[in-house]
Amino acid sequence: MTSVTVRVPAKVNLQLAVGPIRDDGYHDLVNVFHAVSIFDEIVASEGTALTVRVEGHGADQVPDGGDNLAVRAAHALATHAGRPYGASLLIRKNIPVAGGMAGGSADAAAALVACNELWGLGLSRDDLMEIAADLGSDVPFALLGGTAVGTGRGEKLTPLEVGGVFHWVFALADGGLSTPKVYRECDRMREATGMRVGWPEPSEDLLAALRDGDSVRLGKAISNDLQPAAIMLRRSLARTLEAGHEALGGIVSGSGPTCAFLARSPEHAAELAVSLTAAGVCRAAVIGDGPVPGATVGS
């Protein structure tokens, strides 16, 4: 085998409940992940060293050396195997860069799957999940896909039953937001207002809406504790969310700045995309469905 292609989806956070800051600097989370049909593609080819090249929108914002998360994933896999493997990685970007949809984590997951195949390691998905958890909180979900509750830092996953397909529109922003900065702003705002934060819990309304495939109920239940901080750092997000008022629900995805809007149907999603674009509140409006599978070997 001389090359392997893997397709990996973006995610949207249907619920992101952020607990108090921990001694290690992280927060305990309840993170309801939902994989959607916006995909990056990674091609892993034979090589004597680990290298990466990035194509697509925002490619110039993605590290192309050892700091690239896909390269780090390949290094971690080679270390696990105990051999100095090489590979040439090509990343084709469609997931927004620093957009709150876990594009870097998705690429890391795809690199694990692609290099596992390229190098003939034969590791199970559970083995890859263990390596993924050390790379970042969102990487294991990009392997799993579907819909799942993440706890701890988000890396401990419990798959959820979903009773249908949900239709989404994503308002893509110019530029990105730093996830650490958004978390720091969340902590600052909570401290400034004297807000007491308890242990995060999954929303029963949201879980029931997913189980029943009820888009209307889901639109009312989606929530993101990081949204006020993201809006504080990027005030224009308030206008973006307002422009999507005809959706069943709208939310900043993860740490932003991508905003996700839930539609009633594919036709409603197309109408929302047109209205968001016409309002001039995003660089593009992209339609996607969920849930979809995680990182998958393709042709």
N, C-alpha and C positions, 0 to 999 in steps of 0.2 A: 504494500500500500504506500503510494507516494504522496497522497494528500487526502485530507478529510475536511468536509464542510459541515459546519454546525450552525443551525439557526436558533436564536434565543430571544425570548420575549421581554418587553418592558413590563413594569408593574405599576399599578396604582394602589395607594393605601386607602382602603375603604374606611378603616378606623385606625387612627394613630393616637393612642393614649400614652402620654409621657409621664412616668412617675418621677419621684424626687431624684436628684443627682446622687450617684453612689460614690463610695470611697475611691473606686477606680476611675472616676470621671465619667463613666457611662450612666445611662438612665435605664431603669427597668421599664419595659414597653409592653403594651398590647398592640400588636401590629397586624391588622387583617390585610394580608397581601392578596392581590388579584392580578393574575397574568393576563395581558391584553395583546392584541394582534398588531403590535408595532415591533418589528424585529431588527436586531443586528445579526450579521452573519460573520462568522470567523472561518477562514480557510487556513488549516495547518498543513504545511508542506515539509518535506525532508530538508534538514539543514544541519550544519556542523555546530552552530551556536543558536541561542535563543534570540531571535530578532522580531521586530514588529513594524508593520506599516499600516497606516490608518487612512481610509478614504471616506468621503461623505461630508455632510454638513457638520461643521464644528470640529473637523479632523485636526485643525491647527491648534485646538485647545486640549487635545489628548496627548499625554506624554508618549514619546516614541522610544523610550529606553527602559532601563530597569525599574523605573517608577510606574510604568504601565501595569495596571492590575492584572491584565491577561498574561503578561510576561511573568509577574510574580506568581500567578497560579501555575504556570508551566514549570517554573523553578521548584515550587512546592511539590508538585507531582513527581518531578525527577528526583528530588531529595527523598520523597517517600519510597520511590522505587530503588533508591540507592545506586543510581547510575547517572552519569553526566550526559543526558540526552540533549539533542538540539532540535530546533524546529524554526521554520520561518512562518510567522503569523501575519495574516492579512485580516484586518478588521474593517468591515463595511458598515458604517454608521447610519442608522435610521432613528435609533432612540436618541432623544435630545441629550446633549452633553451638559452635565451639571444641571439637569432639568427636574430632578426629583422623581425620576422614573427608573433609577438604578441601572443606567446604561453601563457604567464601569463594572458593576457587580455582575451584570449579565454577561459581559465579555469575559470576565474571569471564569464564570461557570462554563461558558462555551469552550474556553481554552482547556479546561480540565477534561471535558468530554472529548474534544478533538484530539488532544495529545494522548489520552488514554487509548484511543483507537489507533492513532498513527504509530505509537510505540508498541502496540500489541500487549499492553500491560494486563488487560482483562480484569481491571478492578471493578467491583460492583458499584451501583449507584450509592449504596450506604457508605462504602469506602470513600467515594468522592465527596459525599456530604460532610464527612469528618474533616477532610482537608479544606473544604469550602468554608466551614465555620471558623477556621483560623484566619481566613483571608478577609472576612468582613461580614457584617450582620445580615446583609441582603443577598450574599452569594448563595447560601443554601437554597433559598426560595427560587432563585433563577434556575437551579437544577431541577427543583420539584415541579414548579409551575402550578396551574390550576388556581385554587383559592385555599388559603391556609391562615391559621392564627399563628403568629410568631410571638414568643415570650422571651424573657431574659433580655438580651440586647436585640432580639428579633430573630435569633438564629435557631431557637428551639421551636420546631414547626409541628402543628397538628393540622392535617388536611381537613377541609370542610366539605360537606355535601352541598352542592349547588343545583337548584331545580330548573335551571334554564340558562339562556344566553342573554347577556346584558350588552347594550349598545352604548358606546361612548364617543364623545368628541373631546379631543385634547387641544387646548389653545397653547401653542408653542411660543415661547418668549424669545426675544433677542437676549443673548448672554445667559449666564447661569447664576445660581446662588450656592454659596459654600455651605454644605451641611453642618460642619462644626460652628460656623458663624450663626446659623439659624438656631441651633441648640443653645448657644451662649446667649443669644438675644431672648430666647424663651425663658432661660433661667433669670436673666436680668429683669425682664418684665414681671415675672412672678415675685422676685424679691422686692421690686419697687412697689408693688401693690399689696405686699404682705399675703399673697395667695398661699394657702396651705394645700399641699398636693398629697392625695392619698395613693394607695396601691391601685394601679390601673386594672380595670376589668373589661372583658369583652361586652359589647352591647348586645343584649338579648334580642332587641328589635332587629338589629342588623343581621344577626345570625339566622333569625327566623325568616327574614326577607330573602336572604340568600337561599335558604333551604326550600322556600316556596317558589322561588323564581319571581318574586313580586317586585317589579321595578319601581312602582310608586312608593312602596314602603321603604325600599332600599334608599331611594333618593332623599327621603326624610331622615334616614338614620346615619348616613355617612358623616364622619367627623374627623378633625385633625387638630390636635393640640398645638402643633407647630404653625398653624395658619396665621394667627395674630402676629407671630414673630416674623414670618416670611413677608407679610404685608407691611410691617414696620420697616423692614429693610428694602422692600420694593413696593412703594405706595401704589404704583400703577396696577398691581394685582387686584386691588379693590374694584377698579373700573372693569377689569377683565371679568371678575365674578359677577358684577352687576350686568354686564352685557349678555351673560348667559342665563338671564332670569327666567327664560321660557323652558329651561331644562327641568327635569324632575328633581335635580339636585346638582350643586356645583361645589367643588372643593379644590384647594391647592393640593397637588399630589406630593406627598412626602415633605421634603424641605423646600419644594418649589424650584423654579418659578412656573413650571407647567401647571395649568389648571385643567381639571377633568370635569366634564359635564355628562350626566346620565340622561339618555334619550329614551323615548317610549318605543322606538322602532328604527329600522335603518333609514326610513324616509324622514323621520323626525331628526335623526342625527345629521342627515345631509342638509336639512333646513337650518339647523343650529350652526353647522360649519360655515354656511354662507353668511348668516347674520353676524357671527363673530368676526369673520374676515372683513365684512363690510364696515363693521364698527371700528376697525383699525386698532384693535386692542391686542393683537398678536401677530407674529410674523407668518404664521400658518395655522390652520385648523385641520387636524388629522382625525379621521374616523377609525375606530377600532372596536372589536368585540372581545368579550371575555366570558368565561375563562378559557385559556389555551394551555397546551402542555409546555413544560420547561424545555431546557436545552436539548435539542434533538438532532441527530445525525441526518444529513440530507444527501443530495446527489453530489 
